[in-house]
Amino acid sequence: MLILASASLRRSELLKQIDCKFVCRPTDCAEISPLQENNPEELVKQNAILKATAAVIAENKDEVILGADTIVAYYGQIYGKPKDDDEAYFMLKNLSGHTHQVYTGIALVCGEKIYYDVAVTDVTMKELTDAEIHSYIKSGEPHGKAGAYAIQGLASVFIKKINGCYFNVVGLPLSCLYDLAKKADVKL
């Protein structure tokens, strides 16, 4: 059985969507910040590995543990989850009318081996008015979401196009996970 090193409802929903049997084991490990690592791909890879390895229980060596980390990047800025409404406004205002990248790192810890990969998706957001941004922030949806938006929620009307994996933007690139599990000889 797969162990999901996360309390993310979105990741749980995506695993259920593919009929994957799993249990959640959220970790409270200290993540690497963009101040420590400013390469988005390396940042999500390292954080996914950290989360997965933090969920390892020594006496359960046969477990397969999945860690994941998602961020948004736009012109050298890395956006994680906004700390408050002001930061959510800042992120959405900067992303408005532009194309940005969503990076998700995934890691599978299988005994002594670690398998990892990173998915990148280009997302183009329509030009948003201040009223639209403030209304969206009032919905509460931006909280806990990388880049301050949820493509699968209310913000779906803000997205003009994507190039890449939709599920990556939600928070777990399923095709990438499937390929990684095959490489690790793990049945999802």
N, C-alpha and C positions, 0 to 999 in steps of 0.2 A: 504494500500500500504506500502511496505517495504521502509525504508530509509537506504541507505548504507552510513555509516559514513566514507567515503573514496573516494579518487579521483583515485584509482587504476583502470587502464584500464583492467588489468587481472581479477580482481574481478567482474567488470561490465560485461565483456565477459562471465564469468562463470555463472553469474545470468541470463543473456540473454539466454545462452545455455539451461537452464532448464525452460525457458519461464516465469521467475519471473518478475512481474511488480514492478519496484522500481525507486526511484530517488536518486541521489547522494547528500549528504550534508557533504562534507569534513570538518573535524575539525582541529584545529590548537593547540590541547592540548599538554602540555608537557608530553612526555612519560617517563615511568620509564626506567632507563638505566641498562645495565648489572652490572654496578658498584653498583647500589642500590639493585638489586635483581639478584643473580647469579644462581638461579634455573630456567632453561629454561621454564619449564611448568608453573611455577608461574608467570614468567615474561610476557609471551604471554597472559596468562589469565588476569592479571591485566591491561595490555595495551589495550586489546580488550574491557574490561569493561570501562576503561577511555575514549576510543574513542567513544564508544556508548553513554555513559552518557553525554559526552561533546556535542553531537548532539541533545540532548533533548531540545525541545522548550516548555516552561512551559504551554502555552495555548493549546498545541496540545497533550494532555495526551493519546489520542487513537493511536498515532503512534507506529509502531514497528520499532525499530532501530537496525541495525546490525553493530557491530564493529568487526574488525579482526586485528590480528597482527601475523606476521610470522618472525621466526628467524631460523638460522642454528646453530647447536651445534656440536662441535667436541672436544672430550677429555677435557671437562671443559671450552673450549673457546666458547663464544657466538658471532656469526657473524650476524650483521644486514646488512644494506646497506653500501657499501663501500663509504668512504668520497672522495676518489680520486683513480687514477690509481694504485698508490703504494699499497694502502690498498687492492684493488681488486686483485692485484698480490699476496700479502701475503695470502689472503684467499684462492685463487685458488691453490696456491702452497701447502698449508697445506691440502686441501681437496683432492688433486691429489693422486690417487691410494688407497684411503681409503673409508671407510663407515662412514657416518655422519648421524645426525638426523635433520629432518626438523620439527619444531613445529609451529603449528598455533593455536592460541586461537581465539575462536569466542564467541561473547556475543550478546544476544538479550535483549533489554530493551523494556518491554511491560508495560507501565504505571509505577506502583510502583515495579514491579517484574523484576528481572534480571536472565536470564538463560545463562549458559555458559558451554563450553566444550573445550577440547584441543585434537587435533589430532597430532600423531607423525608418521613419515614415515622414514624408513632407506633408504638412498640413497648411492649407491656405484659408485664412479667416477673412470674412468680408469686413468692410469698414464699419466700425461700430460707433454709434453716437454715445455721448456721455450718459444720456438717459437710459440707453440699452445696457450699458455696463453697470450703472448703479442699480437698475432693476434686477439684473442677473445676480449681482452681489447680494441683494436683499433676499433672494431666493435661498441663500445658504449653500447652494451647490458648489461654488468655487472652493469652499473650505475642504482641505484634505485631498485636493486634486493638483497634480503637477501642472504648472502653467495656469492655474486658477480656472480651469474649465473641464467639463465632462462631455466628450463628444457624443456619448450615448444618452445624454440627458437633455436638459433645456438648451444647452449650447449647441445642439445639433443644427439649429437654424442659423448659426453664425458661420458654419463651415461651408466654404465654396467648393473645395475639392481636397482630395488626399491622393498622395502617390505613395503606395506602399501598403502595409498591413493595417487594416482598420483596428484589429484586435490589439495591436501594439499600442495604438493611441488610447484604447480603453485601459491597458495596463498589463496585458499578457499576450504576446504574439504566439498564437496557437500553432501555426505552421512551423515556426522556429522551434517551439517547445517539442513538437512531434518529431522533427528531424533530430533534435538533440537527444531525445529519449531513445530513438532508434540507434544513434551512435553509441549511447551508453548501454544499449541492450536492456532497456527498461520498457515494460509494457504500461502504457497509460490506461 
